[in-house]
Amino acid sequence: MTTTTTAVQEPVRANPSGTAGGSGRRPGRIRRIGLPYLLLLPALLLELLVHLIPMVIGVVMSFKELTQFYIRDWTTAPWAAFDNYKTSVEFNAPVGKALLHSFFVTVSFTLLSVGLCWLIGTAAAVFMQDTFRGRGLLRALFLVPYALPVYAAVITWVFMFQHDNGLVNHVLHDQLHLTDKPSFWLIGDNSFYALLTVSVWKGWPFAFLIVMAGLQNIPRELYEAAALDGAGMWQQIRRITLPSLRPVNQVLVLVLFLWTFNDFNTPYVLFGKSAPEAADLISVHIYQASFVTWNFGTGSAMSVLLLLFLLVVTGVYLVFTSRGRRTADV
């Protein structure tokens, strides 16, 4: 017996877009692809208004002889070409000599601050890897300096560094008897150490947070195997922890360097408009050159030079770290 099968064909539905095949889905797909860029558009516009446009205006101002006489309309200031840059880098003249001194102070301060922040943050993060009672509370306490507003934290340190009734002199001189007499911390040579103390106190919790997050990606089996092989704590840190944290540390050191080198809030709140010579960071120095002496052209030229220096340092750092990463992978 022969069975006959009849194929039932479904009617062909009309394509509402009038195009063949599945090309009618392209508009919806384009909308889905363009949605993320549309959501990023407000942030890009704000970045353009807050950072890029003022940066371009600052570069233009650095080529003008802009003083207090042209503040009403800075576009009418006479064109100075590269005179502001020549004045800034003429290190035999008073302006250039002061800028060079500020640059060396900033470099010394940045290297010490970044090194101490990284060292304390890494040590605290490694210590927090072990389980013990009260670890969660201690982690929260470690993050308090990073969570506090900058102005509130630095003003508190201003009161602590007071000469007559400050907590620092009370502990060092009255209780521990480490000094012959109460020290001046906000003026003179000690101002550098006061600024460094506040910067490290404020910055090391960030390093602690980043390193602690990086430690979570290291398998515990590596430490257990190293312990079975007889490796001690320092050998485990040297052979396992530090090599595994290399990508994290590369980014962390760069971010800390840029933040510390450009830090303006800490010295400004700590010392006011005129920082002591020992703590004359370049950010405050540029502020004084612009808003105290009313020479905005020279101040803008100093800002552009600072930007170029940071770009060069960042580029060189990224080149060397990328080469080191490729060498380690090989």
N, C-alpha and C positions, 0 to 999 in steps of 0.2 A: 504494500500500500504506500502510495506516495503522498507525502505531506507537503503542501504548498504554503510557504511563509510569505506573507505580504508585508513589505516594509512600509511603515507609516512615517511619512516625512512631516516634520513640524514646519509650520509656515515660517518663512523668513521674516524676522522682525525688522522693521525699518529702523535705521540708525538716525536718531534725532539730530545728530550733529551734521549729517549729510556727508560723512567721510567713510571711507571703506575700512573694514577690519576693526581693530581696537584703537585706532588713532583718535577716536573720540574721547579717550581718557586723558589725553595729553594736557588739556587745560587744567584739570583737577590735579594732575601730577605736578604741573608747574607751580600751581598755587601751594601745594604741600612743600615743595622744595624752597619756594620763596618766603614761606612763613617765618622760618628762623631768622632770615636776614631782616625781615620786616620788624620782628620783635627786637632785634639788636639796633635798629635805627635810632630810637631815642637815646640810647647810651652813646652811640657814635656821635650824635649831634651834641650831646652834653660834653663829650670829650673834646670835640672840636671847639666848642665855645669856651670851655674852662681851661684847656691846656694849649691846644695848637694855635689858636688865634692870638692869645697873649704872648706865646713864644715868638711868633712871627713879628708881632709889634715890638717885642723886646729887641729882636735882632735889628729891626729898622731904627729903633731909638739909639742903638749902640753906634750908629754912623752919623748921629746928629749931635750938635753942640747944645744939648738940652739941659738948661739950668732952671732956676726958679722964675726967671723972667719969661719963660715960654710955657709955663704949666697950663695957662688958660687954653692954649691951642698949641700942642706940641708939634703939630705938623708944620708950623711956621718957623721952627728952630732951624738955624743955618746948618748946612751940610758940613760935617767934619771929616768925612772919609774915614781913614784909619787912625786919626789922631788920638781917639780915645783908647784904642788898643795899644798904640805906642806909649801913651802915658802909663797904662797899666803894667806893661812889661819892661819899662825902663827902670831896672832894679837899682840903679845908682841914685835915682831921684826919690824924694820922700814917699810919693804915692806907690811906686813900684816896690820900694823896699818894704813898706808896710804890708803890701799884698803878699810878697814873698814870705815874710815872717808869718803871716796868717796861714799861708799854705802849708808851711812846715809844721806849724802847731796842729793844724787840722789833720795832716797825715799821721803825725805821732799819736794824736788822740784817737783817730779811727783805727789804726792798727792795734793799739792796746785795748780799745773797747771791744772790737770785733773778736780779738783773740780771747779775751776773758769771757765774753758772752758765750762763745762757742765752747770753751773749756768747761765753764760751770754748767751750762745747759746740757752738755754731753755727759758729764759726770752724774748730774742729777737724774738724767733719763736712764742711764745704765743702772744706777742704784734703784730706781723705781721698777725695774723689771722683775725683781724678786717679790714674792708675795709675803706680806706681813700685815699685821693688824694696824689699821689706821692709814693704809696706803692711799685710799681715795681722798681722805681729808687732807693729807699732806700734798697730794697732787693739786687739789683746789687752792691750798695756801700758796703753792709755788706760782700759780698763775695770777695771783692778786696784783702784783706790780704791772703785769701786762694788761690787765683788765681795767685798771684805774685810769681815769682821764689824765692826760699829760699835765695839764695846768694844776689840778688838785695835788697830784703826786709831787711835782717840782716845788710848789709853794710850801708843801709840808717839809721838804728838805731845806728850803730857805730858812724856816724857823729852827730846824735842827742844827743848821750851821751857824747860827747867831753866836757872836763872840762872848757875850756876857751870860746869857741864859739858855744857850743852845744845848741840846741833848748830846751832841758829839763832844763838845768840850767838857761837859759834865762827866761823861764816861771816861774819856781819855785822860783828863787832867785831875778831876776831883776824886774819881773812884779808882782808876787803874794807875794814876800817877806816871803816865808815860811821857808827859811833856812838862817842861819847867813852868810854863805859863799858858793860859788859854790862847789858842791860835786864831788867827784871822783866816777864815776859809773862803770868804767871798771876795777877797781882794788879795793882791800879791801873788806870789808863786804858788801858794796852796790852792788857789782857785782852779788850777788845772786838775789837781787830784779830787777836788770837790765835784767838778764837772764829770770827771771820769767815773767817780763813784755813782753818781746819779744815772749816768748813761748805762753803766753795767747793770745796776739794780733794775733799771727799767727794761733793758733789752734781753737779758739772759732767759727770762721765761719764754720768749718766742723761740729761742734756740732749743730750749727744753721741750717745747711742744712739738717742733718739727722733728727733732731727733727721736723723740718717743714714738711718734707716728712711724718713722722709718724703721725702728726696731721691731715693730709688729710684723713686718714682712720677712724677718729673718727666721727660718725654721728652728724650732727648739731642738730638733734632732741633731743639728750641727754642734750645738754646745754639749749635748749628751755624748755624742761620739768623741768630741775632743776631750771631755772629762774622762771617758774610758781609756783614751790613749795617754792619759797622764798630763794633759795640758792644764796649767793653772789659770787663775782669773786673768792675769795680765796677758798671758799668751792667747787666751780666747779673745780678749779685746783687740789685741794686735792682729791676730790671724783671721778672725771671723767678723767681729763687730765693725771695725774701721773700714776694711775693704768692702763690706756689704753696704755701709753707709756712704760710700764715696759719691754716688750720684746725688744723694740728699744733701751732703755737705757742700758739694759744689754750688748748688743753688742757694743754700742757706748762707754761705759766706758772701756770695755776691749780693744778695738782698741786704744783709746786715751792713756790708760796706757802703752800698748806695744810701741806705737810710741814715747811717751814722755820719757819712761825709756831708750830707745835705741837711743834717739836723739843725733846725733853727729854733724850735719851740723851747728845747731844754736850756740852751745858754741864754736865750732872751728872757725867759721867766726867772732863771736863776740869778742873772746879773743885771738885767735891765738893758737899756739902749746902748750903754757903753760897757762892753766886757773888758775885764782886765787884760793886760798884754799877754800874760801867761795862758789865758784861755780865750784868746781872740780867734775864734773859729771863722772860717772864710764866709760862712753864711751870714753871720752877724756883721762881719767886716763889709760885705757888699751892701747890707742894709744901711750901715752907717755912711758908706760912700754915696748912697742914693738918697736917703731920707733925712740924714743929719746935715751933710754938707750941701745938699740940694744939687748935686751934680749927677743927674740921672743918666746922662750919656756915658760917663765913665763907669757908673754902676752897672749899666746894661752891658757894656763891653766886658766887665769882669764876669758877669753872669754867663755870657756866651763862651768866654774862655773856660769857665768851670764846666759848662755843658760839654765842650769839646774834650776836655781832659777826662771826664767821666765816660764819654763814649769810647775814647781810645783805650782806657783801662778796661772797660767792659769787653771790648772787642778782643784785646790781647788775652784777657782771662779766659774768654770762651774758646779761643783758638787753642791755647795750651791745655785746657781741661778736656777739650774734645780729642786732641792728640793723645793725651794720657789715657782717655777712655778706650780709644781704638787700640793702643798698645796693650792695655790690660786685657782686652777681649782676645787679642791674638795670642 
